[in-house]
Amino acid sequence: MSPTYAFFAHFAQTWGLVYFVALFVVVLAYALWPSRQKEFDESARVPLRED
C-alpha cells in the first residue's frame, strides 16, 4: 500500500465521518425545529385529504 493511498484513505475516513455527522445534525435540527412543526403536520395529513 502506497503512502499516498494510506493518507487519502485515512483523510476520507476521518473527514468523511465528520462531514456525515455534521450533515445528520443539520438535517435533524431542520426536522425538529419548532417553527417547522405546523408545516410537517400539514404535510402528514395530505394523503388523508379527499379532493
N, CA, C, O and CB atoms as a CASP TS submission, in Angstrom:
PFRMAT TS
TARGET T0000
AUTHOR 0000-0000-0000
METHOD Language model
MODEL 1
PARENT N/A
ATOM      1  N   MET     1       0.856  -1.167   0.000  1.00  0.00           N
ATOM      2  CA  MET     1       0.000   0.000   0.000  1.00  0.00           C
ATOM      3  C   MET     1       0.906   1.235   0.000  1.00  0.00           C
ATOM      4  O   MET     1       1.819   1.356   0.817  1.00  0.00           O
ATOM      5  CB  MET     1      -0.976  -0.005   1.232  1.00  0.00           C
ATOM      6  N   SER     2       0.637   2.125  -0.914  1.00  0.00           N
ATOM      7  CA  SER     2       1.476   3.321  -1.033  1.00  0.00           C
ATOM      8  C   SER     2       1.126   4.328   0.062  1.00  0.00           C
ATOM      9  O   SER     2       0.000   4.346   0.561  1.00  0.00           O
ATOM     10  CB  SER     2       1.310   3.966  -2.429  1.00  0.00           C
ATOM     11  N   PRO     3       2.092   5.160   0.429  1.00  0.00           N
ATOM     12  CA  PRO     3       1.817   6.179   1.453  1.00  0.00           C
ATOM     13  C   PRO     3       0.743   7.180   1.013  1.00  0.00           C
ATOM     14  O   PRO     3      -0.008   7.695   1.842  1.00  0.00           O
ATOM     15  CB  PRO     3       3.099   6.927   1.795  1.00  0.00           C
ATOM     16  N   THR     4       0.676   7.449  -0.280  1.00  0.00           N
ATOM     17  CA  THR     4      -0.335   8.378  -0.779  1.00  0.00           C
ATOM     18  C   THR     4      -1.730   7.806  -0.579  1.00  0.00           C
ATOM     19  O   THR     4      -2.642   8.495  -0.123  1.00  0.00           O
ATOM     20  CB  THR     4      -0.097   8.692  -2.262  1.00  0.00           C
ATOM     21  N   TYR     5      -1.881   6.529  -0.930  1.00  0.00           N
ATOM     22  CA  TYR     5      -3.180   5.873  -0.753  1.00  0.00           C
ATOM     23  C   TYR     5      -3.567   5.852   0.722  1.00  0.00           C
ATOM     24  O   TYR     5      -4.712   6.140   1.070  1.00  0.00           O
ATOM     25  CB  TYR     5      -3.146   4.435  -1.317  1.00  0.00           C
ATOM     26  N   ALA     6      -2.615   5.512   1.586  1.00  0.00           N
ATOM     27  CA  ALA     6      -2.895   5.444   3.015  1.00  0.00           C
ATOM     28  C   ALA     6      -3.316   6.819   3.549  1.00  0.00           C
ATOM     29  O   ALA     6      -4.233   6.917   4.365  1.00  0.00           O
ATOM     30  CB  ALA     6      -1.661   4.924   3.779  1.00  0.00           C
ATOM     31  N   PHE     7      -2.651   7.866   3.091  1.00  0.00           N
ATOM     32  CA  PHE     7      -3.001   9.214   3.528  1.00  0.00           C
ATOM     33  C   PHE     7      -4.423   9.564   3.120  1.00  0.00           C
ATOM     34  O   PHE     7      -5.217  10.024   3.941  1.00  0.00           O
ATOM     35  CB  PHE     7      -2.020  10.237   2.951  1.00  0.00           C
ATOM     36  N   PHE     8      -4.744   9.343   1.843  1.00  0.00           N
ATOM     37  CA  PHE     8      -6.078   9.709   1.364  1.00  0.00           C
ATOM     38  C   PHE     8      -7.162   8.819   1.969  1.00  0.00           C
ATOM     39  O   PHE     8      -8.276   9.286   2.207  1.00  0.00           O
ATOM     40  CB  PHE     8      -6.131   9.626  -0.157  1.00  0.00           C
ATOM     41  N   ALA     9      -6.857   7.560   2.217  1.00  0.00           N
ATOM     42  CA  ALA     9      -7.829   6.676   2.858  1.00  0.00           C
ATOM     43  C   ALA     9      -8.112   7.153   4.283  1.00  0.00           C
ATOM     44  O   ALA     9      -9.265   7.200   4.711  1.00  0.00           O
ATOM     45  CB  ALA     9      -7.316   5.215   2.868  1.00  0.00           C
ATOM     46  N   HIS    10      -7.070   7.499   5.000  1.00  0.00           N
ATOM     47  CA  HIS    10      -7.239   7.996   6.370  1.00  0.00           C
ATOM     48  C   HIS    10      -7.990   9.333   6.357  1.00  0.00           C
ATOM     49  O   HIS    10      -8.883   9.544   7.178  1.00  0.00           O
ATOM     50  CB  HIS    10      -5.858   8.156   7.069  1.00  0.00           C
ATOM     51  N   PHE    11      -7.642  10.221   5.450  1.00  0.00           N
ATOM     52  CA  PHE    11      -8.298  11.514   5.328  1.00  0.00           C
ATOM     53  C   PHE    11      -9.794  11.331   5.038  1.00  0.00           C
ATOM     54  O   PHE    11     -10.631  11.975   5.671  1.00  0.00           O
ATOM     55  CB  PHE    11      -7.631  12.351   4.218  1.00  0.00           C
ATOM     56  N   ALA    12     -10.127  10.462   4.088  1.00  0.00           N
ATOM     57  CA  ALA    12     -11.520  10.252   3.714  1.00  0.00           C
ATOM     58  C   ALA    12     -12.315   9.629   4.857  1.00  0.00           C
ATOM     59  O   ALA    12     -13.468   9.998   5.083  1.00  0.00           O
ATOM     60  CB  ALA    12     -11.606   9.367   2.476  1.00  0.00           C
ATOM     61  N   GLN    13     -11.716   8.702   5.569  1.00  0.00           N
ATOM     62  CA  GLN    13     -12.422   8.065   6.675  1.00  0.00           C
ATOM     63  C   GLN    13     -12.680   9.048   7.808  1.00  0.00           C
ATOM     64  O   GLN    13     -13.771   9.070   8.378  1.00  0.00           O
ATOM     65  CB  GLN    13     -11.630   6.872   7.192  1.00  0.00           C
ATOM     66  N   THR    14     -11.696   9.848   8.130  1.00  0.00           N
ATOM     67  CA  THR    14     -11.833  10.789   9.239  1.00  0.00           C
ATOM     68  C   THR    14     -12.784  11.928   8.889  1.00  0.00           C
ATOM     69  O   THR    14     -13.773  12.147   9.588  1.00  0.00           O
ATOM     70  CB  THR    14     -10.468  11.350   9.627  1.00  0.00           C
ATOM     71  N   TRP    15     -12.491  12.647   7.822  1.00  0.00           N
ATOM     72  CA  TRP    15     -13.292  13.814   7.485  1.00  0.00           C
ATOM     73  C   TRP    15     -14.619  13.442   6.848  1.00  0.00           C
ATOM     74  O   TRP    15     -15.570  14.220   6.916  1.00  0.00           O
ATOM     75  CB  TRP    15     -12.523  14.716   6.561  1.00  0.00           C
ATOM     76  N   GLY    16     -14.705  12.280   6.237  1.00  0.00           N
ATOM     77  CA  GLY    16     -15.988  11.809   5.739  1.00  0.00           C
ATOM     78  C   GLY    16     -16.952  11.568   6.885  1.00  0.00           C
ATOM     79  O   GLY    16     -18.130  11.916   6.799  1.00  0.00           O
ATOM     80  N   LEU    17     -16.451  10.970   7.958  1.00  0.00           N
ATOM     81  CA  LEU    17     -17.281  10.743   9.137  1.00  0.00           C
ATOM     82  C   LEU    17     -17.718  12.066   9.749  1.00  0.00           C
ATOM     83  O   LEU    17     -18.884  12.226  10.109  1.00  0.00           O
ATOM     84  CB  LEU    17     -16.527   9.903  10.173  1.00  0.00           C
ATOM     85  N   VAL    18     -16.803  13.005   9.871  1.00  0.00           N
ATOM     86  CA  VAL    18     -17.141  14.321  10.419  1.00  0.00           C
ATOM     87  C   VAL    18     -18.193  14.997   9.551  1.00  0.00           C
ATOM     88  O   VAL    18     -19.144  15.582  10.068  1.00  0.00           O
ATOM     89  CB  VAL    18     -15.882  15.210  10.527  1.00  0.00           C
ATOM     90  N   TYR    19     -18.027  14.919   8.237  1.00  0.00           N
ATOM     91  CA  TYR    19     -18.967  15.532   7.304  1.00  0.00           C
ATOM     92  C   TYR    19     -20.364  14.938   7.455  1.00  0.00           C
ATOM     93  O   TYR    19     -21.342  15.680   7.534  1.00  0.00           O
ATOM     94  CB  TYR    19     -18.477  15.359   5.868  1.00  0.00           C
ATOM     95  N   PHE    20     -20.471  13.613   7.497  1.00  0.00           N
ATOM     96  CA  PHE    20     -21.783  12.983   7.580  1.00  0.00           C
ATOM     97  C   PHE    20     -22.438  13.182   8.943  1.00  0.00           C
ATOM     98  O   PHE    20     -23.662  13.291   9.022  1.00  0.00           O
ATOM     99  CB  PHE    20     -21.664  11.505   7.284  1.00  0.00           C
ATOM    100  N   VAL    21     -21.665  13.232  10.002  1.00  0.00           N
ATOM    101  CA  VAL    21     -22.235  13.520  11.321  1.00  0.00           C
ATOM    102  C   VAL    21     -22.766  14.953  11.348  1.00  0.00           C
ATOM    103  O   VAL    21     -23.856  15.197  11.866  1.00  0.00           O
ATOM    104  CB  VAL    21     -21.174  13.309  12.443  1.00  0.00           C
ATOM    105  N   ALA    22     -22.012  15.896  10.799  1.00  0.00           N
ATOM    106  CA  ALA    22     -22.474  17.287  10.747  1.00  0.00           C
ATOM    107  C   ALA    22     -23.729  17.412   9.887  1.00  0.00           C
ATOM    108  O   ALA    22     -24.664  18.126  10.250  1.00  0.00           O
ATOM    109  CB  ALA    22     -21.363  18.203  10.199  1.00  0.00           C
ATOM    110  N   LEU    23     -23.752  16.727   8.760  1.00  0.00           N
ATOM    111  CA  LEU    23     -24.928  16.752   7.893  1.00  0.00           C
ATOM    112  C   LEU    23     -26.145  16.164   8.615  1.00  0.00           C
ATOM    113  O   LEU    23     -27.248  16.699   8.505  1.00  0.00           O
ATOM    114  CB  LEU    23     -24.653  15.975   6.590  1.00  0.00           C
ATOM    115  N   PHE    24     -25.952  15.083   9.340  1.00  0.00           N
ATOM    116  CA  PHE    24     -27.032  14.468  10.102  1.00  0.00           C
ATOM    117  C   PHE    24     -27.577  15.434  11.152  1.00  0.00           C
ATOM    118  O   PHE    24     -28.791  15.537  11.329  1.00  0.00           O
ATOM    119  CB  PHE    24     -26.547  13.178  10.770  1.00  0.00           C
ATOM    120  N   VAL    25     -26.695  16.133  11.841  1.00  0.00           N
ATOM    121  CA  VAL    25     -27.121  17.083  12.873  1.00  0.00           C
ATOM    122  C   VAL    25     -27.921  18.226  12.250  1.00  0.00           C
ATOM    123  O   VAL    25     -28.926  18.659  12.815  1.00  0.00           O
ATOM    124  CB  VAL    25     -25.899  17.639  13.636  1.00  0.00           C
ATOM    125  N   VAL    26     -27.485  18.712  11.098  1.00  0.00           N
ATOM    126  CA  VAL    26     -28.207  19.796  10.418  1.00  0.00           C
ATOM    127  C   VAL    26     -29.593  19.340   9.987  1.00  0.00           C
ATOM    128  O   VAL    26     -30.567  20.065  10.186  1.00  0.00           O
ATOM    129  CB  VAL    26     -27.414  20.289   9.197  1.00  0.00           C
ATOM    130  N   VAL    27     -29.698  18.154   9.400  1.00  0.00           N
ATOM    131  CA  VAL    27     -30.994  17.640   8.960  1.00  0.00           C
ATOM    132  C   VAL    27     -31.902  17.381  10.163  1.00  0.00           C
ATOM    133  O   VAL    27     -33.097  17.672  10.114  1.00  0.00           O
ATOM    134  CB  VAL    27     -30.812  16.347   8.136  1.00  0.00           C
ATOM    135  N   LEU    28     -31.353  16.850  11.211  1.00  0.00           N
ATOM    136  CA  LEU    28     -32.138  16.601  12.421  1.00  0.00           C
ATOM    137  C   LEU    28     -32.639  17.906  13.026  1.00  0.00           C
ATOM    138  O   LEU    28     -33.794  17.986  13.446  1.00  0.00           O
ATOM    139  CB  LEU    28     -31.304  15.830  13.452  1.00  0.00           C
ATOM    140  N   ALA    29     -31.796  18.921  13.077  1.00  0.00           N
ATOM    141  CA  ALA    29     -32.215  20.225  13.603  1.00  0.00           C
ATOM    142  C   ALA    29     -33.306  20.828  12.723  1.00  0.00           C
ATOM    143  O   ALA    29     -34.257  21.418  13.235  1.00  0.00           O
ATOM    144  CB  ALA    29     -31.010  21.189  13.696  1.00  0.00           C
ATOM    145  N   TYR    30     -33.178  20.687  11.411  1.00  0.00           N
ATOM    146  CA  TYR    30     -34.208  21.197  10.497  1.00  0.00           C
ATOM    147  C   TYR    30     -35.545  20.496  10.737  1.00  0.00           C
ATOM    148  O   TYR    30     -36.595  21.138  10.779  1.00  0.00           O
ATOM    149  CB  TYR    30     -33.769  21.010   9.029  1.00  0.00           C
ATOM    150  N   ALA    31     -35.495  19.185  10.891  1.00  0.00           N
ATOM    151  CA  ALA    31     -36.732  18.415  11.052  1.00  0.00           C
ATOM    152  C   ALA    31     -37.395  18.659  12.407  1.00  0.00           C
ATOM    153  O   ALA    31     -38.619  18.586  12.514  1.00  0.00           O
ATOM    154  CB  ALA    31     -36.446  16.931  10.884  1.00  0.00           C
ATOM    155  N   LEU    32     -36.621  18.942  13.419  1.00  0.00           N
ATOM    156  CA  LEU    32     -37.182  19.095  14.760  1.00  0.00           C
ATOM    157  C   LEU    32     -37.329  20.546  15.197  1.00  0.00           C
ATOM    158  O   LEU    32     -37.723  20.806  16.334  1.00  0.00           O
ATOM    159  CB  LEU    32     -36.325  18.368  15.748  1.00  0.00           C
ATOM    160  N   TRP    33     -37.027  21.479  14.335  1.00  0.00           N
ATOM    161  CA  TRP    33     -37.150  22.900  14.681  1.00  0.00           C
ATOM    162  C   TRP    33     -38.622  23.221  14.957  1.00  0.00           C
ATOM    163  O   TRP    33     -39.487  22.864  14.158  1.00  0.00           O
ATOM    164  CB  TRP    33     -36.588  23.810  13.532  1.00  0.00           C
ATOM    165  N   PRO    34     -38.912  23.876  16.057  1.00  0.00           N
ATOM    166  CA  PRO    34     -40.314  24.118  16.438  1.00  0.00           C
ATOM    167  C   PRO    34     -41.142  24.865  15.400  1.00  0.00           C
ATOM    168  O   PRO    34     -42.330  24.576  15.254  1.00  0.00           O
ATOM    169  CB  PRO    34     -40.349  24.885  17.710  1.00  0.00           C
ATOM    170  N   SER    35     -40.566  25.801  14.685  1.00  0.00           N
ATOM    171  CA  SER    35     -41.343  26.560  13.709  1.00  0.00           C
ATOM    172  C   SER    35     -41.731  25.732  12.488  1.00  0.00           C
ATOM    173  O   SER    35     -42.597  26.150  11.719  1.00  0.00           O
ATOM    174  CB  SER    35     -40.563  27.772  13.269  1.00  0.00           C
ATOM    175  N   ARG    36     -41.127  24.596  12.294  1.00  0.00           N
ATOM    176  CA  ARG    36     -41.442  23.729  11.161  1.00  0.00           C
ATOM    177  C   ARG    36     -42.551  22.721  11.472  1.00  0.00           C
ATOM    178  O   ARG    36     -43.027  22.030  10.571  1.00  0.00           O
ATOM    179  CB  ARG    36     -40.199  22.992  10.725  1.00  0.00           C
ATOM    180  N   GLN    37     -42.959  22.633  12.723  1.00  0.00           N
ATOM    181  CA  GLN    37     -43.915  21.606  13.130  1.00  0.00           C
ATOM    182  C   GLN    37     -45.238  21.734  12.378  1.00  0.00           C
ATOM    183  O   GLN    37     -45.789  20.728  11.932  1.00  0.00           O
ATOM    184  CB  GLN    37     -44.162  21.684  14.631  1.00  0.00           C
ATOM    185  N   LYS    38     -45.750  22.939  12.232  1.00  0.00           N
ATOM    186  CA  LYS    38     -47.028  23.126  11.546  1.00  0.00           C
ATOM    187  C   LYS    38     -46.932  22.662  10.094  1.00  0.00           C
ATOM    188  O   LYS    38     -47.833  21.996   9.583  1.00  0.00           O
ATOM    189  CB  LYS    38     -47.462  24.604  11.606  1.00  0.00           C
ATOM    190  N   GLU    39     -45.838  23.017   9.442  1.00  0.00           N
ATOM    191  CA  GLU    39     -45.634  22.621   8.045  1.00  0.00           C
ATOM    192  C   GLU    39     -45.586  21.094   7.899  1.00  0.00           C
ATOM    193  O   GLU    39     -46.189  20.537   6.982  1.00  0.00           O
ATOM    194  CB  GLU    39     -44.336  23.242   7.501  1.00  0.00           C
ATOM    195  N   PHE    40     -44.874  20.428   8.798  1.00  0.00           N
ATOM    196  CA  PHE    40     -44.770  18.973   8.724  1.00  0.00           C
ATOM    197  C   PHE    40     -46.078  18.292   9.101  1.00  0.00           C
ATOM    198  O   PHE    40     -46.425  17.265   8.517  1.00  0.00           O
ATOM    199  CB  PHE    40     -43.654  18.480   9.630  1.00  0.00           C
ATOM    200  N   ASP    41     -46.811  18.843  10.066  1.00  0.00           N
ATOM    201  CA  ASP    41     -48.117  18.275  10.422  1.00  0.00           C
ATOM    202  C   ASP    41     -49.087  18.377   9.247  1.00  0.00           C
ATOM    203  O   ASP    41     -49.840  17.444   8.969  1.00  0.00           O
ATOM    204  CB  ASP    41     -48.702  18.991  11.659  1.00  0.00           C
ATOM    205  N   GLU    42     -49.061  19.506   8.571  1.00  0.00           N
ATOM    206  CA  GLU    42     -49.923  19.687   7.408  1.00  0.00           C
ATOM    207  C   GLU    42     -49.536  18.713   6.280  1.00  0.00           C
ATOM    208  O   GLU    42     -50.406  18.133   5.630  1.00  0.00           O
ATOM    209  CB  GLU    42     -49.843  21.145   6.907  1.00  0.00           C
ATOM    210  N   SER    43     -48.261  18.545   6.063  1.00  0.00           N
ATOM    211  CA  SER    43     -47.797  17.608   5.026  1.00  0.00           C
ATOM    212  C   SER    43     -48.158  16.163   5.376  1.00  0.00           C
ATOM    213  O   SER    43     -48.411  15.356   4.481  1.00  0.00           O
ATOM    214  CB  SER    43     -46.275  17.733   4.836  1.00  0.00           C
ATOM    215  N   ALA    44     -48.183  15.836   6.650  1.00  0.00           N
ATOM    216  CA  ALA    44     -48.519  14.481   7.083  1.00  0.00           C
ATOM    217  C   ALA    44     -49.978  14.155   6.810  1.00  0.00           C
ATOM    218  O   ALA    44     -50.323  12.987   6.629  1.00  0.00           O
ATOM    219  CB  ALA    44     -48.220  14.309   8.565  1.00  0.00           C
ATOM    220  N   ARG    45     -50.851  15.178   6.775  1.00  0.00           N
ATOM    221  CA  ARG    45     -52.263  14.961   6.550  1.00  0.00           C
ATOM    222  C   ARG    45     -52.651  14.935   5.070  1.00  0.00           C
ATOM    223  O   ARG    45     -53.800  14.631   4.751  1.00  0.00           O
ATOM    224  CB  ARG    45     -53.039  16.019   7.249  1.00  0.00           C
ATOM    225  N   VAL    46     -51.735  15.240   4.170  1.00  0.00           N
ATOM    226  CA  VAL    46     -52.038  15.311   2.735  1.00  0.00           C
ATOM    227  C   VAL    46     -52.632  13.997   2.212  1.00  0.00           C
ATOM    228  O   VAL    46     -53.623  14.052   1.484  1.00  0.00           O
ATOM    229  CB  VAL    46     -50.769  15.657   1.947  1.00  0.00           C
ATOM    230  N   PRO    47     -52.088  12.828   2.538  1.00  0.00           N
ATOM    231  CA  PRO    47     -52.674  11.593   1.989  1.00  0.00           C
ATOM    232  C   PRO    47     -54.091  11.309   2.501  1.00  0.00           C
ATOM    233  O   PRO    47     -54.821  10.530   1.887  1.00  0.00           O
ATOM    234  CB  PRO    47     -51.781  10.416   2.323  1.00  0.00           C
ATOM    235  N   LEU    48     -54.480  11.918   3.596  1.00  0.00           N
ATOM    236  CA  LEU    48     -55.801  11.647   4.167  1.00  0.00           C
ATOM    237  C   LEU    48     -56.886  12.566   3.635  1.00  0.00           C
ATOM    238  O   LEU    48     -58.069  12.344   3.894  1.00  0.00           O
ATOM    239  CB  LEU    48     -55.743  11.768   5.657  1.00  0.00           C
ATOM    240  N   ARG    49     -56.506  13.577   2.908  1.00  0.00           N
ATOM    241  CA  ARG    49     -57.477  14.513   2.361  1.00  0.00           C
ATOM    242  C   ARG    49     -58.244  13.890   1.215  1.00  0.00           C
ATOM    243  O   ARG    49     -57.706  13.109   0.430  1.00  0.00           O
ATOM    244  CB  ARG    49     -56.789  15.786   1.899  1.00  0.00           C
ATOM    245  N   GLU    50     -59.510  14.251   1.135  1.00  0.00           N
ATOM    246  CA  GLU    50     -60.315  13.814  -0.022  1.00  0.00           C
ATOM    247  C   GLU    50     -60.558  15.029  -0.896  1.00  0.00           C
ATOM    248  O   GLU    50     -61.139  16.022  -0.459  1.00  0.00           O
ATOM    249  CB  GLU    50     -61.682  13.156   0.424  1.00  0.00           C
ATOM    250  N   ASP    51     -60.113  14.935  -2.116  1.00  0.00           N
ATOM    251  CA  ASP    51     -60.275  16.066  -3.043  1.00  0.00           C
ATOM    252  C   ASP    51     -61.523  15.976  -3.855  1.00  0.00           C
ATOM    253  O   ASP    51     -61.791  16.854  -4.675  1.00  0.00           O
ATOM    254  CB  ASP    51     -59.108  16.159  -3.963  1.00  0.00           C
TER
END
